[in-house]
């Protein structure tokens, strides 16, 4: 089943619509997280690599990186942009795992309305624990590029992850430099924190 989900994620997802894209992604993640063959500690790295492939297929880290750097993005060289996109993708993946993905196995994802405006969409979801009625609202902001919908921001309980990073990065860039920001991100990734 996981291979079918992976195949469906690799196909153009624009025709299916933004809500279907988010739903397919969350189902693929849930399939990996609940796969009995991947629960042993020895399978932790394989499980993480599978999740990483799903995330990197779904999210537009170049769009997100430009958004998080705001006006600073235009001043970067193409080499710096490429470096930053990679670092930001790794940083975001850790945050998304910590804030959203770790809750999926114990919660049911429900889908609210999806709003669509030209090449942008917002898909509203709620992660729900049926027994306690505990809810975690998670909104996905998507952009249509080529023949695919990709996610460029996630809003968890009203807080935009991309805009939160933008505020942090802007503080560093206003008082220091791009190189300082890159070093801070590398240190954070090396420590394993997000």
C-alpha positions in Angstrom: 0.0 0.0 0.0 2.8 2.4 0.8 4.2 2.0 -2.7 0.8 2.9 -4.2 0.7 6.0 -2.1 4.3 6.9 -3.1 3.3 6.5 -6.7 0.3 8.6 -6.3 2.4 11.4 -4.8 4.8 11.3 -7.7 2.1 11.9 -10.3 1.0 15.4 -11.2 -1.3 16.5 -8.4 -2.8 19.7 -9.9 -5.8 18.1 -11.5 -6.7 16.4 -8.3 -6.9 19.7 -6.4 -5.2 21.0 -3.3 -7.3 19.2 -0.7 -6.6 15.9 -2.4 -2.9 16.7 -2.4 -2.8 17.3 1.3 -5.0 14.3 2.0 -2.7 12.0 -0.1 0.3 13.4 1.8 -1.1 12.9 5.2 -2.3 9.4 4.3 1.2 8.5 3.0 2.8 9.8 6.2 0.3 7.9 8.3 1.0 4.7 6.4 4.7 5.0 7.1 4.2 5.9 10.8 1.8 3.0 11.4 3.5 0.4 9.2 4.1 -2.6 11.6 7.3 -3.5 9.6 8.8 -0.1 10.4 8.2 0.1 14.1 11.3 -1.7 15.3 14.2 0.6 16.5 16.4 -0.9 13.8 13.9 0.5 11.2 14.0 4.1 12.6 16.3 5.4 9.9 14.3 3.7 7.1 11.1 5.2 8.5 12.7 8.6 8.7 14.0 8.4 5.1 10.5 7.5 3.8 8.9 10.4 5.7 11.6 12.7 4.3 10.8 11.7 0.7 7.1 12.4 1.2 7.9 15.8 2.8 10.4 16.8 0.2 7.9 15.8 -2.6 5.1 17.8 -1.1 6.7 21.0 0.1 8.2 23.8 -2.1 11.2 24.7 -0.1 12.5 27.2 -2.6 9.2 29.2 -2.3 9.4 28.8 1.4 13.0 29.9 1.7 12.3 33.0 -0.4 9.3 33.8 1.8 11.2 33.4 5.0 14.1 35.7 3.9 11.8 38.3 2.4 13.8 41.2 0.9 17.1 39.5 1.9 16.4 36.7 -0.7 17.0 39.1 -3.6 20.5 39.9 -2.4 21.7 36.3 -2.3 23.7 34.8 -5.1 22.3 31.7 -6.8 24.8 29.6 -4.9 23.7 31.1 -1.6 20.1 30.5 -2.5 20.7 26.9 -3.3 22.5 26.4 -0.1 19.8 28.1 1.9 17.0 26.1 0.3 18.7 22.9 1.4 19.4 24.1 4.9 15.8 25.5 5.3 14.3 22.2 4.0 16.2 20.2 6.6 15.2 22.7 9.4 11.6 22.8 8.3 11.3 19.0 8.1 12.4 18.8 11.8 9.9 21.4 12.9 7.1 19.8 10.9 7.9 16.4 12.3 7.9 17.8 15.8 4.8 19.9 15.6 2.5 17.9 13.3 3.7 14.5 12.1 4.3 13.0 15.6 0.6 13.5 16.3 -0.8 11.7 13.2 -0.8 8.1 14.5 -3.0 9.0 17.5 -5.3 11.5 15.8 -7.7 11.5 12.9 -7.3 14.1 10.2 -10.5 15.8 9.3 -10.8 18.2 6.4 -12.7 21.5 6.4 -13.1 23.9 3.6 -10.5 24.5 1.0 -10.3 28.0 -0.5 -8.8 28.6 -3.9 -7.7 31.8 -5.5 -5.9 31.6 -8.8 -2.7 29.6 -8.2 -3.0 29.6 -4.4 -5.1 27.6 -2.0 -5.6 27.0 1.7 -6.6 23.6 2.9 -7.9 23.5 6.5 -7.4 20.4 8.5 -7.9 19.4 12.1 -6.1 16.6 13.9 -8.7 15.2 16.3 -8.5 12.8 19.2 -12.0 11.3 19.3 -11.9 10.1 22.9 -11.0 13.6 24.4 -12.2 15.8 21.5 -8.8 17.4 21.6 -8.2 19.3 18.4 -5.1 20.7 16.6 -6.0 22.9 13.6 -3.4 22.7 10.8 -3.9 24.8 7.7 -1.8 24.1 4.6 -1.1 26.9 2.1 -0.4 25.6 -1.4 0.8 27.1 -4.7 0.3 25.6 -8.2 3.5 25.3 -10.0 3.6 23.6 -13.4 1.2 20.7 -13.0 1.5 20.2 -9.3 0.2 21.7 -6.0 3.0 22.1 -3.5 2.8 23.3 0.1 4.6 26.6 0.9 3.4 27.2 4.5 1.8 25.3 7.3 -0.2 27.2 10.0 -0.3 25.2 13.2 -2.9 26.4 15.7 -2.9 29.8 14.1 0.9 30.2 13.9 2.5 30.3 10.4 5.7 28.2 10.5 7.1 30.2 7.5 6.3 33.6 9.0 7.7 32.5 12.4 11.0 31.6 10.7 10.9 34.9 8.8 10.8 36.8 12.0 13.7 34.8 13.5 15.8 35.1 10.3 15.1 38.8 9.9 16.3 39.6 13.4 19.6 37.7 12.7 20.0 39.3 9.3 19.3 42.9 10.6 22.0 42.6 13.3 24.5 40.3 11.6 24.9 38.6 8.2 23.7 35.8 5.9 26.8 33.8 6.9 25.9 34.1 10.6 22.4 32.9 9.8 23.7 29.9 7.9 26.1 29.0 10.7 23.3 29.2 13.3 21.1 26.9 11.2 23.9 24.5 10.7 24.6 24.4 14.5 20.9 23.9 15.2 20.7 21.0 12.7 23.9 19.4 14.1 22.4 19.5 17.6 19.3 17.8 16.3 17.0 20.5 17.6 14.5 22.6 15.7 
